Amino acid sequence: MKTRVTFYLFITALTVLDAVLLRSPNLLGKIGLIIYKYDYLRTFPKALVTVALVVGIAVSIAEFVRLFVRMEMLKRYIGRIILFVFLAASTAILVKTALDFRAWSYSHTGLRFRIGAYLLPSILIVVYLYALASLPKVQKPFPLSPAGDDKNKEDIHVDR
């Protein structure tokens, strides 16, 4: 439990850092935010709400999958498949972001803005990797052995 709290505090710090980075494009980036109508990134509070909402949804999905596996509402391999699909989608978003920022219009937005754009899908990848690695294992009960229990030894009658 302590490691999960520490992990989510780390994710919270990365979320705030990402909002700070996305809020600070250079002059061409600010013009691009106006042209492309990225109103949700114009101010720090809007950027923070946007990034926190995306990360919060990812954390919620990961935690619900963990909960359903722990409660045995989902089998562990189904939970792995679900988390792997979200991990693959986050990786695809990171690749698309890398390809988009090679285009002329995005490549001149400033280093901080570009790092912030790369950081958001990277946070999602880390969240899904952590959930995948910490997916609970289903505890199967061991069968009781009649030889190891004295009570059961009395119940067993050997006819000779």
Backbone as numpy.savetxt, mean C-alpha at the origin, in Angstrom:
# Nx Ny Nz CAx CAy CAz Cx Cy Cz
2.29 -5.27 16.13 1.47 -4.08 16.13 2.33 -2.82 16.13
3.43 -2.84 16.90 4.31 -1.69 16.98 4.95 -1.39 15.63
5.32 -2.45 14.88 5.94 -2.22 13.58 4.93 -1.65 12.58
3.65 -2.03 12.70 2.65 -1.47 11.80 2.44 0.01 12.07
2.43 0.40 13.34 2.27 1.82 13.68 3.46 2.61 13.14
4.66 2.09 13.33 5.86 2.75 12.82 5.81 2.85 11.30
5.39 1.78 10.65 5.30 1.80 9.19 4.32 2.86 8.71
3.15 2.94 9.35 2.15 3.91 8.90 2.53 5.34 9.27
3.30 5.53 10.31 3.85 6.87 10.58 4.84 7.27 9.48
5.64 6.31 9.03 6.57 6.55 7.92 5.80 6.89 6.65
4.72 6.17 6.37 3.90 6.45 5.19 3.25 7.83 5.31
2.84 8.22 6.50 2.27 9.55 6.71 3.30 10.64 6.42
4.52 10.43 6.88 5.59 11.40 6.61 5.87 11.50 5.11
5.88 10.36 4.43 6.08 10.38 2.98 4.92 11.07 2.27
3.72 10.93 2.78 2.55 11.59 2.18 2.68 13.11 2.29
3.07 13.60 3.45 3.25 15.04 3.63 4.39 15.54 2.73
5.48 14.80 2.67 6.61 15.18 1.80 6.17 15.23 0.35
5.37 14.25 -0.08 4.90 14.23 -1.46 4.02 15.44 -1.76
3.16 15.82 -0.82 2.32 17.00 -1.03 3.17 18.26 -1.14
4.22 18.35 -0.33 5.12 19.51 -0.39 5.82 19.55 -1.75
6.28 18.41 -2.21 6.99 18.36 -3.50 6.06 18.66 -4.67
4.84 18.13 -4.62 3.90 18.38 -5.72 3.43 19.83 -5.74
3.47 20.49 -4.62 3.03 21.87 -4.55 4.10 22.85 -5.04
5.30 22.40 -5.27 6.37 23.34 -5.60 6.96 23.12 -6.99
6.15 23.29 -8.06 6.74 23.25 -9.39 7.41 24.59 -9.71
8.22 24.59 -10.76 8.83 25.84 -11.18 7.79 26.66 -11.96
8.22 27.76 -12.57 7.29 28.66 -13.27 6.57 27.95 -14.41
7.29 27.18 -15.22 6.63 26.44 -16.30 5.66 25.41 -15.75
6.02 24.80 -14.62 5.13 23.83 -13.99 3.86 24.47 -13.49
3.98 25.69 -12.94 2.79 26.40 -12.47 1.87 26.76 -13.63
2.47 27.15 -14.73 1.67 27.43 -15.93 0.99 26.15 -16.42
1.74 25.05 -16.35 1.17 23.75 -16.75 0.02 23.33 -15.86
0.12 23.63 -14.56 -0.99 23.31 -13.65 -2.24 24.10 -14.03
-2.05 25.32 -14.50 -3.19 26.13 -14.91 -3.76 25.63 -16.23
-2.87 25.35 -17.19 -3.31 24.91 -18.52 -4.02 23.56 -18.43
-3.43 22.61 -17.73 -4.01 21.27 -17.63 -5.09 21.16 -16.56
-5.40 22.28 -15.90 -6.47 22.36 -14.89 -6.26 21.36 -13.76
-5.05 21.32 -13.23 -4.74 20.50 -12.06 -4.99 21.34 -10.81
-6.27 21.69 -10.59 -6.62 22.53 -9.46 -6.32 21.86 -8.13
-6.33 20.55 -8.11 -6.12 19.82 -6.86 -4.66 19.83 -6.41
-3.77 20.44 -7.17 -2.36 20.55 -6.79 -1.89 21.98 -6.63
-2.78 22.96 -6.73 -2.36 24.36 -6.72 -1.91 24.85 -5.36
-2.54 24.40 -4.30 -2.16 24.83 -2.95 -1.74 23.61 -2.15
-0.99 23.88 -1.06 -0.54 22.76 -0.23 -1.69 21.98 0.39
-2.72 22.64 0.95 -3.82 21.85 1.52 -4.52 20.96 0.49
-4.72 21.49 -0.73 -5.36 20.68 -1.76 -4.47 19.51 -2.17
-3.18 19.76 -2.30 -2.26 18.68 -2.66 -2.20 17.64 -1.55
-2.20 18.09 -0.30 -2.16 17.16 0.83 -3.42 16.31 0.88
-4.58 16.91 0.66 -5.83 16.14 0.66 -5.83 15.13 -0.49
-5.35 15.54 -1.65 -5.31 14.64 -2.80 -4.40 13.44 -2.54
-3.19 13.72 -2.09 -2.22 12.64 -1.85 -2.70 11.77 -0.69
-3.21 12.38 0.38 -3.68 11.61 1.53 -4.88 10.74 1.17
-5.73 11.23 0.30 -6.88 10.45 -0.13 -6.45 9.22 -0.92
-5.51 9.40 -1.84 -5.02 8.27 -2.64 -4.30 7.25 -1.76
-3.42 7.72 -0.89 -2.69 6.82 0.00 -3.64 6.18 1.01
-4.60 6.93 1.50 -5.57 6.39 2.45 -6.41 5.27 1.85
-6.81 5.43 0.61 -7.57 4.38 -0.07 -6.70 3.13 -0.24
-5.44 3.32 -0.61 -4.54 2.18 -0.77 -4.32 1.46 0.56
-4.12 2.22 1.63 -3.94 1.62 2.95 -5.21 0.89 3.38
-6.37 1.47 3.11 -7.63 0.83 3.47 -7.81 -0.49 2.73
-7.52 -0.50 1.45 -7.62 -1.75 0.68 -6.69 -2.80 1.25
-5.45 -2.41 1.52 -4.47 -3.36 2.05 -4.90 -3.89 3.41
-5.40 -3.02 4.27 -5.81 -3.45 5.61 -7.08 -4.31 5.57
-8.00 -4.01 4.68 -9.19 -4.85 4.56 -8.83 -6.25 4.07
-7.91 -6.33 3.12 -7.48 -7.65 2.65 -6.82 -8.41 3.80
-5.96 -7.74 4.56 -5.33 -8.39 5.72 -6.38 -8.85 6.73
-7.38 -8.00 7.00 -8.43 -8.34 7.95 -9.25 -9.54 7.48
-9.63 -9.53 6.20 -10.44 -10.63 5.68 -9.67 -11.95 5.66
-8.36 -11.87 5.43 -7.56 -13.10 5.48 -7.45 -13.58 6.93
-7.24 -12.66 7.86 -7.13 -13.04 9.27 -8.44 -13.62 9.79
-9.57 -13.07 9.35 -10.87 -13.58 9.78 -11.30 -14.80 8.97
-10.49 -15.21 8.02 -10.72 -16.35 7.14 -11.96 -16.16 6.26
-12.26 -14.89 5.92 -13.30 -14.61 4.95 -12.74 -14.73 3.53
-11.43 -14.57 3.42 -10.70 -14.76 2.17 -9.59 -15.76 2.42
-9.35 -16.59 1.45 -8.20 -17.48 1.57 -6.95 -16.66 1.34
-5.85 -17.15 1.90 -4.60 -16.40 1.84 -4.13 -16.19 0.40
-4.27 -17.19 -0.43 -3.81 -17.04 -1.82 -4.68 -16.05 -2.59
-5.97 -15.95 -2.25 -6.83 -14.93 -2.88 -6.39 -13.55 -2.44
-6.07 -13.39 -1.15 -5.56 -12.11 -0.66 -4.26 -11.74 -1.35
-3.39 -12.73 -1.54 -2.14 -12.47 -2.27 -2.40 -12.01 -3.69
-3.35 -12.65 -4.35 -3.68 -12.28 -5.74 -4.21 -10.85 -5.78
-5.11 -10.50 -4.86 -5.68 -9.14 -4.83 -4.57 -8.11 -4.61
-3.73 -8.36 -3.62 -2.65 -7.41 -3.35 -1.65 -7.34 -4.50
-1.39 -8.47 -5.15 -0.48 -8.47 -6.28 -1.05 -7.67 -7.46
-2.37 -7.75 -7.67 -3.00 -6.97 -8.74 -2.84 -5.47 -8.47
-3.08 -5.05 -7.22 -2.90 -3.64 -6.87 -1.42 -3.23 -6.94
-0.54 -4.13 -6.59 0.90 -3.86 -6.71 1.29 -3.69 -8.18
0.77 -4.54 -9.03 1.06 -4.43 -10.47 0.48 -3.14 -11.04
-0.72 -2.77 -10.60 -1.32 -1.51 -11.07 -0.50 -0.31 -10.62
-0.01 -0.33 -9.39 0.83 0.77 -8.89 2.15 0.84 -9.66
2.70 -0.31 -9.98 3.93 -0.33 -10.77 3.68 0.21 -12.17
2.54 -0.14 -12.75 2.18 0.38 -14.08 2.01 1.90 -14.03
1.44 2.41 -12.95 1.29 3.87 -12.80 2.66 4.54 -12.71
3.58 3.91 -11.98 4.94 4.46 -11.88 5.62 4.48 -13.25
5.46 3.42 -14.02 6.05 3.37 -15.36 5.41 4.42 -16.26
4.08 4.57 -16.19 3.41 5.60 -17.00 3.86 6.99 -16.60
4.05 7.22 -15.32 4.55 8.51 -14.85 5.94 8.78 -15.41
6.79 7.76 -15.39 8.14 7.92 -15.94 8.09 8.23 -17.42
7.19 7.59 -18.15 7.07 7.86 -19.59 6.48 9.25 -19.84
5.50 9.65 -19.03 4.90 10.97 -19.21 5.90 12.09 -18.95
6.77 11.91 -17.98 7.71 12.97 -17.64 8.91 13.02 -18.58
8.92 12.19 -19.57 9.93 12.31 -20.63 9.42 13.21 -21.75
8.10 13.43 -21.77 7.52 14.31 -22.78 7.92 15.75 -22.46
7.86 16.60 -23.46 8.35 17.97 -23.29 7.55 18.74 -22.26
6.23 18.61 -22.29 5.40 19.45 -21.41 5.62 19.14 -19.93
5.87 17.88 -19.59 6.08 17.52 -18.19 7.55 17.60 -17.77
8.45 17.50 -18.72 9.86 17.45 -18.36 10.40 18.79 -17.86
9.68 19.86 -18.09 10.14 21.19 -17.67 9.38 21.71 -16.45
8.82 20.82 -15.63 8.04 21.24 -14.48 8.88 21.47 -13.24
10.09 21.08 -13.25 10.96 21.26 -12.09 11.25 19.92 -11.42
12.42 19.85 -10.83 12.88 18.60 -10.23 12.00 18.18 -9.05
11.63 19.12 -8.19 10.82 18.76 -7.01 9.46 18.21 -7.42
8.83 18.83 -8.40 7.53 18.36 -8.86 7.65 16.96 -9.47
8.69 16.74 -10.24 8.89 15.41 -10.84 9.13 14.35 -9.77
9.94 14.67 -8.77 10.18 13.71 -7.68 8.88 13.42 -6.94
8.06 14.44 -6.72 6.76 14.24 -6.09 5.85 13.36 -6.92
5.90 13.54 -8.24 5.08 12.70 -9.12 5.54 11.24 -9.09
6.84 11.02 -8.98 7.35 9.64 -8.86 7.09 9.06 -7.48
7.03 9.91 -6.47 6.90 9.43 -5.10 5.53 8.83 -4.81
4.47 9.39 -5.37 3.13 8.88 -5.06 2.94 7.42 -5.47
3.22 7.02 -6.70 3.07 5.58 -7.00 4.09 4.73 -6.24
5.23 5.30 -5.89 6.21 4.55 -5.10 5.67 4.27 -3.70
4.96 5.24 -3.12 4.34 5.02 -1.81 3.31 3.89 -1.90
2.53 3.89 -2.97 1.53 2.83 -3.15 2.19 1.47 -3.28
3.30 1.40 -4.00 4.03 0.15 -4.13 4.51 -0.34 -2.78
5.04 0.57 -1.97 5.53 0.19 -0.64 4.38 -0.30 0.24
3.23 0.36 0.17 2.08 -0.05 0.98 1.64 -1.47 0.61
1.52 -1.75 -0.70 1.07 -3.07 -1.12 2.13 -4.14 -0.89
3.40 -3.79 -1.03 4.45 -4.75 -0.71 4.45 -5.10 0.78
4.27 -4.11 1.62 4.22 -4.36 3.07 3.02 -5.25 3.42
1.87 -4.95 2.83 0.68 -5.76 3.10 0.87 -7.18 2.60
1.51 -7.33 1.46 1.77 -8.66 0.90 2.73 -9.44 1.78
3.76 -8.77 2.28 4.75 -9.45 3.12 4.20 -9.77 4.50
3.28 -8.98 5.01 2.76 -9.20 6.36 1.37 -9.82 6.36
0.99 -10.43 5.27 -0.31 -11.10 5.20 -0.35 -12.23 6.22
-1.36 -12.26 7.08 -1.37 -13.27 8.14 -1.54 -14.68 7.58
-0.88 -15.62 8.26 -1.00 -17.01 7.89 -2.13 -17.63 8.70
-2.87 -18.50 8.07 -3.96 -19.17 8.75 -3.37 -20.25 9.65
-3.73 -20.20 10.91 -3.23 -21.19 11.87 -4.12 -22.43 11.81
-3.53 -23.53 11.41 -4.26 -24.79 11.40 -3.98 -25.50 12.72
-5.02 -25.96 13.38 -4.79 -26.64 14.65 -4.12 -28.00 14.43
-3.23 -28.33 15.35 -2.58 -29.63 15.28 -3.55 -30.69 15.79
-3.58 -31.85 15.15 -4.46 -32.91 15.67 -3.92 -33.44 16.99
-4.81 -33.74 17.89 -4.41 -34.26 19.19 -3.99 -35.72 19.04
-2.93 -36.04 19.70 -2.44 -37.41 19.67 -2.93 -38.15 20.91
-3.52 -39.30 20.74 -3.99 -40.04 21.90 -2.84 -40.56 22.77
-1.65 -40.71 22.23 -0.52 -41.23 22.99 0.06 -40.18 23.94
-0.13 -38.92 23.66 0.47 -37.88 24.47 -0.39 -37.40 25.61
-1.63 -37.81 25.67 -2.55 -37.31 26.69 -2.92 -38.44 27.64
-2.74 -38.25 28.96 -3.04 -39.29 29.94 -4.53 -39.60 30.00
-5.35 -38.61 29.80 -6.80 -38.83 29.84 -7.22 -39.79 28.73
-6.62 -39.58 27.56 -6.96 -40.44 26.44 -6.41 -41.85 26.64
-5.32 -42.02 27.38 -4.75 -43.34 27.61 -5.71 -44.19 28.43
-6.41 -43.57 29.36 -7.36 -44.31 30.16 -8.55 -44.76 29.35
-8.91 -43.96 28.36 -10.07 -44.30 27.54 -9.77 -45.42 26.55
-8.52 -45.62 26.24 -8.15 -46.64 25.26 -8.00 -47.96 25.99
-8.78 -48.93 25.65 -8.72 -50.26 26.26 -8.11 -51.22 25.26
-7.10 -51.91 25.72 -6.46 -52.90 24.87 -6.99 -54.26 25.30
-7.61 -54.97 24.40 -8.11 -56.31 24.69 -7.05 -57.33 24.31
-6.66 -58.15 25.30 -5.67 -59.18 25.02 -6.26 -60.52 25.28
